Amino acid sequence: MTRHPELAERDGIAAALAAYTLWGLVPIFFKQLTAVPALEIIAHRVVWSLLLVGALLVLRGRLNVVWSAARDPRILARAALAAALVMTNWLIFVWAVNAGRILETSLGYFINPLFSIVLGVLVLGERLRPRQWLAVALAGVGVALEGWRIGGLPWVSLALAATFGSYGLLRKQLPLDAAGGLWLETACAAPFALGYLLWLGSTGSFGADTSTNLLLIATGPVTAIPLLLFAIGARRLPLATLGFLQYTAPSLSFLVAILLYGEAMNLARLLAFAAIWTGLALYTADLLLQRRPR
């Protein structure tokens, strides 16, 4: 039965907001794994997510649907590219969090909504109004200010925005439901993850102590649950709306960085964030004005 468009949009907004809230708080989780190398954490994320989502598909009797879709070379290639993008995003994010650079990840995910808007224009042919173009320009000013502050490109922030924005676009076009798409993506990455963990062997962190083992296993649900929610939102919302809702995550991680971990906030960095916040506020105002009954 086809869902009413307004109900589908409402469910999409709820799912996307839940995903972004979890992502905004996830630095607290990964801070508990600072002794584990980022690449090893990502390998565990892949393996445990694959098992968790695979079990969910088996219970729902949907695994055969995913296998059928995977026989299409175009779908498989798109899933493999999506996997490469999201794994790269995870690796940069976990490394930055454990290196005490949560604010840089926050800036990257503040940039990402506006990057998604630009992707919508360039790839999907979506049109922007003048206020929306100004919002994108303000984001560019914020990136330039952060680059000036550090004396070069803010590569962590830009890489996170580019990889996750591109992943969102691919995920929106993948003709599978949330669980099926995520399982196919992790299946594409699983040979590399398993090979790396086997290569680590006795030198890896798994087995070192019970708390580390449990945390590494928990990377499965910590990874899968918000990605499943995000995929639901991505399939039910326009890319521009999805990008707008995304600012929830960096707002929370910004507060985590400042209030919990005491990362430095100087004037130059504050101006960079302020430019991007202004752009997001302008874009929000434009959306609200367009949705208001005439």
N, C-alpha and C positions, 0 to 999 in steps of 0.2 A: 504494500500500500504506500502511495506517495505521500510524504509528509507535506503539510502546509508550509509554504516558503518562509513565513514569519516564525513558525515553530522551529524550522530547520536553522534559521539564522540565530534564534535565541539559544538553541542547544549548542550551536557552533561558538557563540560568544562565551557561554559558560565553560565549555571545554577548553577553549583557548586561554581564558583567564586562569583556570585551574592549572594548566600547564605552565604558564608564565610565572605564577606564584611559586610553584615548586622549583622552577629554575632559578628564581630570584633568591631562594633560601638555600640552594644546593651547595654554595661555597662552604657553608658550615659543615656539611657532611664531608666534603673532600679535604677540609682542613684536618680531619681526623686521620688522613692517610698521607701525611706529608713525608713519612719515612719510605713510602713506596714510590718508585719511579713512575712518571706520568704514563709512559708507554705500556708498562705492565698493568696499570689501572685500566687503561683503555682496552687492553686485551681481555681482561676479566669482564669489563662491561659488555663486550661483544658476546662472550661465551655464555654468561649467565642470562643476558637478555634473550639470546637465541633459545635457550632451554625454557625460560619462562613463557615467552610468547608462543613457542612451539606447543607447549602443553596446553595453553589457552586455545590454540587453533584445533588441536586434537579433540578437546572437550566440546568444542562447538561444531565439530565435523566439517571444518573449513580448510584443512590442510591440502586436500585434493584440489581445491580451487586455486590455491597459490601455485601448486605444482603445474597446473594447466597453464596459468598465466606465464610461468617461468619458461615455458617452451617457446614463447614468442621472443625471438632475439632482440626486438626493439624494447620490449618491456624489461627483459633481463639486463640489457645495456643501460637503460635508464635507472634501474634499481642499483646497479653496480656503481654508476656515477654518483647517485644520491648517497650511497654508502661511503664512497671516498670522501665526499664533501662533509658528511656529518662526523665521520671518524677524525678527519683533520680538525674540524671545529672542536670536538671533544678534547683532542690532544692539546691544542693550544690553550683551551680553557682550563683544563686540569693543571697543566704546567704553570700557567699564570697565577691561578689561585694559590698553589703551593709555593710559588715564588714570592708571595706577598704583593701581587699586582691585581687585586680584585677590582680596584677602581678603573684600571685599563680595560678589564672585561666589561665592567659596567658601561664605560664609554662606548665600547664596541656594540653593545646591544642597544644603547640609545641611538646609535647611528643606523642600526639595522632596519628599523621601521621605515626610515626615509630611503634607505637603499632598496627596500622591497617596493616602495612606491615607484622609484625610478625603473626597476625591473618590470613592473607592471606596465609602464609606458613603453619601454623599449621592446619587450618581448610579447606582451599580451595586447598591446595597442590601446591600453587604458589612457584616458585623457585627464590632464590636470588643469585645474583652474588657477588663475594668477596667485591667489593666496597659497595654494599648494606648492607652486614653483618657488615662492618666497621661502616657504618652510624648508624645502630642499636646499636652497641657497644658504640659509642660516646654518644648516647642518654642515655644509662645506666650510663655513667660517669657523665652526667649532673644531673641525678636524684640523684646519690650518693653524688655529691657536694652539692646539695640543702639539702639533708638529713643531711649531716655533718653541714651545716650552721645552721639549726634549731634544731639540736640535736635529730633527729628522722626522721621517714618517712614523706615526704611531702604529707600527706594524701589527701589534697584538690586537688593537681595536679594529683596524681596517680588515685584518684577516678574519676575525670573528664575524664581522658584519657581512663580508663578502661570501664566506662559506655557508653561513646559516641562511642568508637571504636567497642564495642560489639553491640551497637544499629545499627551502620552502616552495620555490617555484617548481622544482622537479617533483616534489611530493604532491603538489596540487594536481599535477598532470598524470601521476601514476594511477592506472585504472584498477586499484585494489583498495579494500577497506583498510582501516587503520592498522589492525593487527597483522593482516596479510602483507601489507607493504613493509612494515617494520621487520617482520620475520624474513622476508626476502632480502632486505638490505643487510641485516645482520648475517644471513647465510652467505652472502657474497663476501663479507669480511671475515667470516669464521675461519677459513683455512689459514689465513695469515695470523689471526689471533691465536689459534691453537698451535700453529707451528712455532710462534714466538714463545708461548708458555712452555712447550715441550723443550725448546732450546734452552730456556732458563733452567729447567730441571730443578736441581737441589739448591740453586743459588737464588731462586725467586723468593718473594715474600710470603707466598701462600704456604701455610704449614708452620710459619714462624711462631705464631701464638694464636689463641682462640679468638681474641677480639679482632685481630687483623683479618683472620679467615672470614669471620662473620661480616665484617665491613666490605670485604672484597666480593663476597656472595651477594651482599645487599646492593652492589652496583647494578645488578640485574633489574630489580624493581625500580631503583632510583633512576635508571636510564629509561626503562620501558614505559612506566606509567605516564610521565609527562609527554613522551614522544607519541604515545597512543592518543592522548588528549589533544596534542598539537595537530596530529594528522586528522582527527575528527573536525577540528576547527578549520584546518586548511581546505578540506573538501567542501565545507558548507559556507565559507565566507569569501568575499572578494579579497584579492591579495592586498589591496590598499587598507581595508578594514583590519585584516590580520596583522599587517605591519603596524597599524596604529595601536592595537591592543598590546603589542609586544613590549611597550615601554614599562609595563608593570614589573617585569623581571629585572631590568637594570635599576629601577627605582629601589627595589628591595635590596639588591646586591650593593648598591651605593650606600644604603644605610648600614648594611652589614659591615662593609669595609671601614666606614667611619666610626661607627658606634662600638662594634665588637673587636675590631682588629687594629684600630688606631692608625689607619693609613693617612699619609699627609695630604692636605688639601690647601694649596697655596692660591694666590690671586689668579695667576695665569690659568691654572687648571680649572678654577671656579668659573672664569670667563668662558672657557671652552665648553664646559657643561651648560652654562647659562645660555649660550648661543643655540645649542641643540635643544634645550628645554623650551626656549622661545619658539623654535621651529615646530616642535611637537604641539605646543599650546596653540599656535596659529593654525596648524593642520586640524587640530581638534575643533577649534572654533568654526572652521570652514565646514567640517562635516556636520556639526550641529545646526549651522545656518541652513545647509542644504536639506536637512531632514525635517526642519520646522515646517509645519503646514503653511502654505501660502494663503 
